[in-house]
């Protein structure tokens, strides 16, 4: 059973960088052909996909956040890490990490998110 657990500060000051880690157990983040994603949900709003890192360390970002977002990984800890810079109160949200499964159709393609972390609330405030 794959499990994901977010960790990081619950409170960040404006203009600082928010670091979050997602620790994965029950499976390796380097296993073909999974993607590992960060998603957030501001209070009273819908889910927003922030970005992904693939099994072979390729990264993808939401264009609206790309200038402030970096996703990396630490394979020794089986973690993938989100860094969001220059945060503002509008970045207050519950942050989730998740795994994206894959499907095969003359090649391997990402499919639905099949495992999620429980989420962690991050508040941006001075």
C-alpha positions in Angstrom: 0.0 0.0 0.0 1.5 3.3 -1.1 1.3 6.1 1.5 2.2 9.8 1.1 2.8 12.2 3.9 3.4 16.0 3.6 5.6 17.8 6.0 6.7 21.4 6.4 6.0 24.7 8.2 2.4 25.5 9.0 3.1 29.2 9.0 5.2 31.2 6.6 5.8 35.0 6.4 5.1 36.9 3.2 8.0 37.1 0.7 9.6 33.9 2.2 10.0 30.6 0.4 7.7 27.7 1.4 9.3 24.3 1.5 7.2 21.2 1.6 8.3 17.6 1.5 6.3 14.5 0.5 7.6 11.3 1.9 6.5 8.2 0.1 6.3 4.7 1.6 5.3 1.4 0.1 6.7 2.3 -3.3 9.7 4.1 -4.9 9.4 7.5 -6.5 11.7 6.2 -9.3 9.4 3.4 -10.3 8.4 3.5 -14.0 6.1 5.4 -15.1 4.6 7.2 -12.1 4.3 11.0 -11.8 4.3 12.7 -8.4 2.3 15.9 -8.0 1.6 18.8 -5.8 -1.9 20.2 -5.6 -3.3 22.9 -3.3 -6.7 24.1 -2.2 -7.1 27.6 -0.9 -9.9 28.1 1.7 -13.3 28.1 0.0 -11.8 27.5 -3.5 -11.2 24.5 -5.7 -8.1 22.3 -6.3 -5.2 23.8 -8.1 -2.5 21.6 -9.8 0.9 23.1 -9.1 3.3 20.8 -10.7 4.8 17.3 -11.1 8.0 15.4 -11.1 8.2 12.1 -13.0 9.8 8.8 -12.2 12.9 10.0 -14.2 13.0 13.5 -12.7 11.4 15.5 -15.5 9.4 18.4 -14.1 6.2 20.1 -15.2 4.7 23.3 -13.7 1.4 25.1 -13.8 2.2 28.1 -16.0 0.6 30.5 -13.5 3.0 29.4 -10.8 6.0 28.4 -12.8 8.1 31.5 -12.0 7.8 30.8 -8.3 7.7 27.0 -8.1 10.4 24.4 -8.0 9.9 20.6 -7.6 12.9 18.3 -6.8 13.4 14.9 -5.3 15.7 13.2 -2.8 15.8 9.5 -3.8 17.7 8.6 -0.6 14.7 9.6 1.4 12.1 8.6 -1.2 10.8 12.2 -1.0 9.8 14.9 -3.5 10.0 18.5 -2.5 8.1 21.6 -3.4 9.5 25.1 -3.0 7.2 28.1 -3.6 9.0 31.4 -3.4 7.8 34.9 -2.7 4.7 33.7 -1.0 1.7 36.0 -0.3 -1.4 35.5 1.8 -3.1 34.3 -1.4 -0.8 31.2 -1.1 -2.6 30.2 2.1 -4.0 26.7 1.3 -4.1 23.0 2.2 -1.2 21.5 0.2 -1.5 17.9 -1.0 0.9 15.5 -2.6 -0.3 12.7 -4.8 0.8 9.9 -7.1 -0.4 9.8 -10.7 -0.9 6.3 -12.1 -0.3 5.4 -15.8 -2.1 3.7 -18.6 -0.7 2.0 -21.7 -1.8 2.7 -25.3 1.1 2.3 -27.7 3.1 4.0 -25.0 2.9 4.9 -21.3 0.8 7.9 -20.4 -0.2 9.5 -17.0 -3.7 8.6 -15.8 -5.6 9.4 -12.6 -4.3 10.3 -9.2 -4.5 7.1 -7.2 -2.9 7.9 -3.9 -3.0 11.1 -1.9 -1.4 12.5 1.2 -3.7 13.8 3.9 -2.8 17.4 3.2 -1.1 20.1 5.3 -2.5 23.5 6.0 0.0 26.3 5.2 -0.9 29.9 6.3 1.0 32.9 5.0 0.9 35.7 7.5 3.1 38.2 9.2 
